[in-house]
Amino acid sequence: MKRKIISAALLLVFISSDVFAFCGFYVSKADGTLKNKTSQVILVRDGERTVITMSNDFKGDVKDFAMVVPVPTVLKKSDIKVVEADLFQRLNDYSKPRLVEYFDQNPCERRDYELAEIVTQKMSAPSTANAKEKSEDSRYKVKVEAEYTVGEYDIVILSAEESTGLYKWLTANKYKIPKGAEEVLEPYIKSNMKFFVVKVNIEEQEELGFEQLRPLQIKFNSPKFMLPIRLGMANADGDQDMIVYAFTKNGRIESTNYRSVLMPTGKNIPLFVQKNFGSFYANLFQHQWEKENQSVSFVEYAWDVSPSNFMKCDPCVSEPPNFNDLKEAGVWWLGKDVYEEYVNEYNTNKTKNVFFTRLHVRYNRKAFAQDLVFQETPNKENFQARYIITHPATGNLTCSEGQNYLKELKERRKKEMSMLSQLTGKGYDDWDLVMDPELNRTTVDTSYQSIAVTESTPMKKTGTGKTVFLASMALLSVLTMVSIGRRGKNKE
């Protein structure tokens, strides 16, 4: 049986044409109606040290861009850096759910098929705080702890004694804050957390020559291993998705306050799914999420990606993260001489171990009342979300073996259709591609069309018969940071 690998067509649908957000709130310059939907984060953890990288795909006027993220401590300038945006694309291409393609051999012919694998080519602004706001403001009980310019960003670290004061401070500094922001700010203030506030320095951006804003990376020490997702719900519009790329030393990460569940994997599905794999996986994720009562994080990939481990995926859909990728992501314990270990197949130096976990979280106010809290586990079992399609044999099938093969093919396709319904919660008549003549070139009895007509639909038909839900498709792309829009430039 031949096999080849198909990269999942993970489609990107922009819920808002202007901006996506990380785990915080943001507003628009005009009326504050933009909503945060999807985000992606790189999370590196060992001991009490954490490195977080927040991706950004801001689409509006950079003068309107700003973000607010709770952090556990006052960050030094050396704790903040910018990284290249294509790092997120490489990590997504490598770890995303994948489709594997097999080919049946014709039992009536004696041919030797060579195994073929196709690996997909991977692919002047005002300062952060005005001079009059640099010291503690007694009116708002807000203190500017530090301020820096890093790359194209102006950064200020704030502390506050009460949410009302922080709310008023942000408003006084021309940020239009969404309704309900005070409610979600209060728990972070009570936990004595600081607030990492970022705006774009237009002059620095023009001098550096970057048209798009680059991801920001921060590092700090804290006993808390968590991501602050509640703040991102301040002006959320329904469900939000987050992809977490986590790197640890000893094993995969999991949530401690919500269940961590493996996505269904290794399932045989109908051939027609190949033409719309992005839609298939969006429906699969939505159905599994609802089955798990929503309060859950899904593992989509987990693997030892240590430089000394040469087998990092099976199958691979793009190049695994290399030494430079891991260093840029913030994996600090690799050191400078890791290349020497590539030649040592039996290297046992655990200080160079790197385990990669991809988590997919869909969250909302009702199902996620708390921030995400994580732990590193000793579990190093390899896992990847993987789905299988099989092409039927072609040519003359009139021999007795060929006739038996056709009977087996019909039963196999019945099972594939049943599995499709189990995975996605949709009946046969919800899949228009069942009728695609290009995918039904065997005898009538073994076609998906014939099976869909003769077999009773296992699931009640829902919706319009279309499987493409644009909002769900956004979960398969990985974006951005917490954003809040600035209402205007203060005139001196």
N, C-alpha and C positions, 0 to 999 in steps of 0.2 A: 504494500500500500504506500503510495506516494504521500508526502506531507509537505506542506509549505505554510508559512505563517503570514497572516494578514494583520497589518496594524489596524487597530480599532480606529474608525473614523469618528473621533471624539469631537463632536461639533460644538462650536461656540455660538451661543445666541445671546445677544446683548439685551438684558432686561431694560437697562437704561442706556441711552446712547452716550452718556456723559461720563459716568464714573461707577466703579464698583468699590466696595469697602472691605477693610479688614475688621478685626473685632473691636469696633468702636462706633461712635456715631459721626455723622457728617450732615451738612446742609448744603443747599444750593445758594448761589449768590442772590437769586431773585426771590423765590417763594418757599424754599426749603422742602420741595416735594420729591426730590430725588431719593431713591431707596437703595439701600445696600442689599446685595443678593448673594454674591459668591466671593470667596477669598481663598488664597493659598498661602501657606506658611511653611517655612523650613524651621524645624525645631531640633536643636542639638543639646544633649543633656548628659552630664556625667557628674556624680556626686551632687553638690549643690550649685554647680556652675551651669548656666543656661545661655544658649545663643539662639536668638529668634531673628529670622529674616522674613520681612513682609513684602510680598510682591505688589506691584503697582501698575495699573494700566489706565491711568487717568486720561480722559478724552476731551475735557473741556479746556478753558483758558487757565493756564497755570497760575494766574493771579488769583483765581478762585479756589485754589487747592490748599487744603490744610488737613491735618489728622490729629486725633487725640488717642493715646493708648495708655492705659494704666501700667505702671512698672513698680516693682517692689522697693526700689532704692533710687537715689540720685545717681544718674549715670555720669561718668567722666567723658570727656571728649574722645579719649582713646577707646571708649566702649561703644562708639558709634561709627559706622562706616557705610558706604554705598557699595553695592555689588552689581554685576551685569545682569540684565533681565533675562538673557537666554539661559541662565542656570536653571530657572524654573521650567522652561520648555524642555530642557534635556532630562530633568528628573521626571517630568510628566510623561514624556515619550517612552522612557525606559520602564516606568512602573505601572502604567495604565493597564486596564483590562484588555485582554488580547483574544483574538480569534485564530484558531489553528485549522488549517485546511488539509484534508486527506483525500486520496483518490483510490477507489476500488480498482482492483485488477479484473480483467475479463477472464472468468474461469474457463472459457472455451479456447482461450489462446495461451500459448506458453511464451511469455515474455519476461524478461528480467527488467524490472523497474529500478532505476537508481534513485536513492533518496535525494530529494532536492529541497533545500531550504532557502528561502528568500528573506533576508533580514532587512526590514525597512530602514532606509537611510534617515537617520535622524535629522532624522532631520536637524529798572532798579526798584527793587522791592523794599518795603519797610522792614526794619529789623524785627526779630521774633517778638520782642517786647519793646515798646517805646520807653524812652529814658525815664519818663515819669512813673512807669510801672515796674522798674527794675528792683525796687526794694519792696518790703512788705507793705501791702495796701490795707490800712486799718479798716477801711470801709468794707472790704470784701473778705478779709481774713485769708488772703491768698498771698503766698510768698514765692518769688522767683528764686529757685534754688541754684540754677545754673543756666547758662545760655551759650550756644556755640553756632558756628557755621561749619557744616560738614558737606563737602561737595557742593551740590546745588541747593542745599537745604539750610534754612535757619531753624534752630532748635532751641526750645526753652523747656526746662524742667520745673514744674510747679508743685507746690504742696498747698493743701487747703484744710481749713478747720471744719467747714460745713459745705454741703452741696449747694445751698442757696448762694453762698458767697462765690463759689467757683462758677456757678451758672451766670451770676451777674458780672463777674470779671470777664468771662468769655464774651458776653454780650456787649460789655463796654468796649471791648477790643475788636468790635465789628464782626463778631461771629454770630450768625443767626442760629440759635440752638433749637433743636426739635422739641416738641412737647413731650413731657415725660422724662427729659434728661436728668432732672434733679433726682428723680426716683432711682435711676440706675447709677448715678454718680455716688450716692450716699454710702452704699456698702463698701466701695473702694476707699472712700475717705475714712470710714470707721476702721478699716483694716490698715490705716496709715500708709496707703500706697501713694505714690507720686504720679504725676501726669506728664507724659512725654508729648509735647505739642510741636508740630512741624509745619512750616510754610516754605514755599519756594523763594529762593533768592534769585530774582530775575537776572541781575547782573552776573552772578556766578554761573548761572545756567548758560547764558549767552557766551561767556568767556570759555566755558568748558566745551561748548558745542553740542550738547545733548538735546535733541528735540523732545524725546520722551523721558519722563521721570524714571529714575532707576530705583530698584528696591533698596530699602534701608535695613541694616542689620544692627542689632543691639545685643550686648552681652552683660550679664550681671550674675551675682551670687545670691541665692535665696533657697531656703529649705522647701519653698513651695514650687512644685512642678505643675504648672497650670497655664491655661490660655483664657484670657478674659473675654468671653463671648457675650456676656449680658449687655455690655455697653453698646454692642453692635445692634441690639434690638430696640434701641431708643426710637429710631424712626424706620424700623424694618417694615417691609411690605410682605407679610407672609413668611414662608419658609426660606431659610438661607442655607447655603452649602459651604463647607470648608474642606479643603484637601490639606492634610498635614503630612509633610515629608519629615520623618523623625529619624535621627541618627543617634545611636547609643553604643556602648561598648559590649554589653553582655547579652542582649536579647531584645525582642520586640517590646514596644510600649503598649499599654492598654489604659483605658480610663478606669479610675477607681470609684467614681460616683455615678457612672452609667455603664451599662453592659457593653463589652467589646465582642463583636460577632464576626466570624469569617463569612465573606460573601460566598454564595454557592459557586462551585468551580468544577471543572472537569466534566461538564454536562454536554451531551450530544444534542444538537439543536438542528432545525431544518435548514436546508441549503439556502433558501431564499433570504435568511437573516443576513447573509453576506452582503446583500445590496443595501442594507440599512442597519448596520451594526450599532451605530450611535443611538438610533431610536430604540432598538432592542434593549440595549443596556440601560437607557433612561427609564424604560418601562420596568425592567427587572429591578432596578434600584428602588423605584417608587413602591413597587409591590412588596419587596422584602422589608422596606422601611415601615410600611403600614402593618405588615404581619408582626413585626417586632415591637409594635405599639410606639414607634417613633423615638423613644428615649434610648438611643443606641448609637454606638460608633461602629462602623464597618471596616474591617481589615481588607484591603484590596491587594496588598503586596507585602511580603515580609521575607528578607533574605540576608544572608551574611555577604556583605560587599567589601570585606577586608581586602586590602591590596594583595595579600598572599593567597586569596581564594579566587581561582580562575573560573569557577563555575558559578555564575551569579544569577542565572535565570534559565528556564527551560519550558517553553522556548523564549528566546530574546526577540524583542521587536525593535530594539535600537541598542546603541552602545551603552554598556553599564557606566555609572559614574566613575571617572578616573581619579587619580590622586589630586589633580588640580581642582576638579569639581568638589571633592570632599573638603579640601582646604578652604575653598571659597564659601562653601556652605557653613563653615565654622567649626569643622571637626579639628579641634586644636591638638589633640593627643597624637596625631600621626607623626609629628616632628618633621625634620628636614631630610632625613636619610632613608625615607621609606622605600625609595626605588631600589635600594640594595636588597630589600627583602623579596622583591619580585622573582629573583633568581633562586630563592631558597624555598622549594616546594614544601618542605616540612617545617616551615617556620612555626614556632609555638609561642611567640612573644605576644601575650595577650594585651599588652599596652597598645598594640596597633590594630586591635579588633574594631570593626565597624559593622553594626547591624542596622539595616534600613527597614523602617516600617512606614507603609502608606496607609493612613486612616482617612476615611470619608465620613464626614458628619453632616447630617441635615438637621437643623435645629430651629426651634421657635420658642416663643415665650411660655407656651403651655407645657411642652414636653421637656424643656431645659430650663429649669428654674435656677440652676446653679452654673457657675463657670466650669469649664472642663478641667478636671484634675487628673493627672497621669501618674503612672509608675512604670519603671523599667522592670521587666520580668526576666527570668533566666531562660525563657522559651526561645530557642533558636531554630525551630522547625521552619523549613522553607514553605512559602505559600505564594500563590499568585492567582488572581481571578482569570480563569482560562475557559474558553468555550470552543466546541469542536463542531465543524461541519464536514460532511463526507460526500464527495461527488460519486455518482453511480458509474459503474463500468460502461464502456461504450463498445460498439462493434456488434458482431453477430453473437447472439445469446441463445441460439436454437438448440445447442447441445443439452443433454440432461443436466449437467452441472450448471449451465446457464439458466435453465428453467427453475432449478432449485434456488439459485441466486436471486431470481426475480421475486420468488415467494418470500425469501428472507428480507429482501429490500423493502417489500411492502410492510412487513411487520416492523422493521427498523424505523421506517418513516412514520408509522403510527406512534411509535414510542417517542420519536423526535417531536412530533406535534403535541403529544401529551406533555412532554417535558417543557415545551415552550409555554403552554398554558400554566403549568405549575410555577414556572419561574416568573412570569409576567402577570398572571391573573387575567389573561385575555383569551377569549374563545377564538376558534379558527376563523370566524367571519370578521374578526377585527384586523386580520392581516391581509391587505389587498394583494400583496405579492404572492400569496398562495396560488393565484391564478396566472402568474407570469409564465407564458409559454416557453420562454428560454430555459426555465428551470424544470420543465416537465417533458423532457425529450425521451423518456423511457416509455414503456407501454402504458396505456391508459390506467390500468389497474394499480400501477405503482406510483402514479403521480400524486403530488400533494393535493392537487385540485380534486382528484377522485376521492382521496381520503377525507378531505374537508367536507365533501358532499355526502358521502356514505356514512361517515362516523357521526354520532351525535355530538354536538358541541358541548365540551365539558364545562365551560364557563358561560354564564349569561353575558350576552353582548353588552358592552358599555360604550357610552360616548357615540361618536359618529362613524366609527369603523376605522378611524385614522389612528395610527400609533405614535405619531410624532407630536409630543407635547413640548412646546418650545421652552417652557419654564424648566422642565426636567432636563432638557438638553444642556442647559447652562451648567449643571453640576459636573459635566464631563470636561469642562475647561477649567483651567486654574488661573485665578486672578487674585485679588488685589488687596489693597490696604484700606484701613479706616480712613474715611475722608470727611472733612467738614469744609464747606465752602465759605469763603470770606466775603463779606458783604461790601467791601470797598476799601480803598487805600486811604489811610489817615493822612490828611494834609498837614504838613508842618506849618 
